[in-house]
């Protein structure tokens, strides 16, 4: 058995009257990856904050190399060799890579006047970037010029600068492409050979199964099980996470597909090229493609957020003018944005405010009853099972899955009948994902039209009646449900091949 580098023994933490953690114990071993999984609100973030010194436990003990330690703050944890890469990266975009790597602990040179040793910093930065397969970037490049995958690796480079022996990765793959994920996994495997112990937090259980040596499951602030990864299947992990068996990730739907609800013809702008799509009432239409394919840009164009140079939008078979988001909302289009925290919610305001703000803007009167607003918010909370069910709670205090429910609830109060979902399950746990799937099915069964954008091929295939595929701003395929398979979708997602025969189900004239 590998040597233990970090132990958390019987950790408990309570906020007011609620236990976030109760007698949780984990062990991180040298040269191994421990998967830490659980639904939103299971206690993962609280545990990570305790291990990285953000706050202390109410009871329990942290041991490093067998010796008990107490952190007065994050710097203490860092000095003890613990480095956490959080989901929201801790980088200064306007500064260079090298300045970010050494920010706050720059090496100094000079006998009488202390000066920053830039030569040493750049040499060390170049060495570490090379180790992380980032030789294509210069230490002098600003962070804002990097892609998300490169930024993630720069955060890991900071851990190497600190010579950390315990690395915590919190949802590191949430915004990465498949090739960037593969690169990250290679780096983690390399760190394992150097004796680094890793905690890997992810809602993507296939990644946990692939990368981790052991897995610990938390539920409702308690440790449910810790198992060797070879002893468990994904279904076992899911059952431990949610406390019940999920017979199907993608619940069945009995919607009746009706007339055409939305049609866009020849949409063009600087990112889209003659895109044609349609969605019928009661239908869930998937929109697939790799990152940068133009899926979100199409959604934004339909919703009036991005300028359209040419093209037409039809709603219910009639030509519609959608020049702004206000036009879209007034015509019954809802857009559940990919970035719920920045674009979908005002996190500092209440559940009541966020679930009713769009309806208030649509109202014909300047005055609206406070009682009516509270009733509207309360109905959304009840219908969507938002937890906790406090409409006065600030949205920043909700888990990711419950924040997503509030975003969706906002549009339910607007009487929309065309819903655009852009990555609606990104960053939420498997139990919350199924709740979102059920909600989408319920909307379709009520006669709404759904345009469903996802980067997860299994999700696209499991939820869609029909699928469009995009590449570089253009449509490269259309598939009926019976034609769906991952190979065909990925083939279309990687771009047109003019010298080859069209794939089964492809749009006429495109290969």
HELIX and SHEET records of a PDB file:
HELIX    1   1 UNK A   44  UNK A   51  1                                   8    
HELIX    2   2 UNK A   74  UNK A   79  1                                   6    
HELIX    3   3 UNK A   97  UNK A  102  1                                   6    
HELIX    4   4 UNK A  118  UNK A  131  1                                  14    
HELIX    5   5 UNK A  143  UNK A  145  5                                   3    
HELIX    6   6 UNK A  148  UNK A  161  1                                  14    
HELIX    7   7 UNK A  178  UNK A  193  1                                  16    
HELIX    8   8 UNK A  205  UNK A  211  1                                   7    
HELIX    9   9 UNK A  229  UNK A  231  5                                   3    
HELIX   10  10 UNK A  234  UNK A  242  1                                   9    
HELIX   11  11 UNK A  295  UNK A  302  1                                   8    
HELIX   12  12 UNK A  325  UNK A  330  1                                   6    
HELIX   13  13 UNK A  340  UNK A  344  3                                   5    
HELIX   14  14 UNK A  351  UNK A  362  1                                  12    
HELIX   15  15 UNK A  370  UNK A  384  1                                  15    
HELIX   16  16 UNK A  395  UNK A  397  5                                   3    
HELIX   17  17 UNK A  400  UNK A  412  1                                  13    
HELIX   18  18 UNK A  430  UNK A  445  1                                  16    
HELIX   19  19 UNK A  457  UNK A  463  1                                   7    
HELIX   20  20 UNK A  481  UNK A  483  5                                   3    
HELIX   21  21 UNK A  486  UNK A  493  1                                   8    
SHEET    1   A 4 UNK A  18  UNK A  29  0                                        
SHEET    2   A 4 UNK A   4  UNK A  15 -1                                        
SHEET    3   A 4 UNK A  59  UNK A  64 -1                                        
SHEET    4   A 4 UNK A  67  UNK A  69 -1                                        
SHEET    1   B 6 UNK A  82  UNK A  85  0                                        
SHEET    2   B 6 UNK A 166  UNK A 170  1                                        
SHEET    3   B 6 UNK A 197  UNK A 201  1                                        
SHEET    4   B 6 UNK A  33  UNK A  37  1                                        
SHEET    5   B 6 UNK A 214  UNK A 219  1                                        
SHEET    6   B 6 UNK A 222  UNK A 228 -1                                        
SHEET    1   C 2 UNK A 108  UNK A 109  0                                        
SHEET    2   C 2 UNK A 115  UNK A 116 -1                                        
SHEET    1   D 4 UNK A 275  UNK A 280  0                                        
SHEET    2   D 4 UNK A 260  UNK A 268 -1                                        
SHEET    3   D 4 UNK A 310  UNK A 315 -1                                        
SHEET    4   D 4 UNK A 318  UNK A 320 -1                                        
SHEET    1   E 6 UNK A 333  UNK A 336  0                                        
SHEET    2   E 6 UNK A 418  UNK A 422  1                                        
SHEET    3   E 6 UNK A 449  UNK A 453  1                                        
SHEET    4   E 6 UNK A 284  UNK A 288  1                                        
SHEET    5   E 6 UNK A 466  UNK A 471  1                                        
SHEET    6   E 6 UNK A 474  UNK A 480 -1                                        
END                                                                             
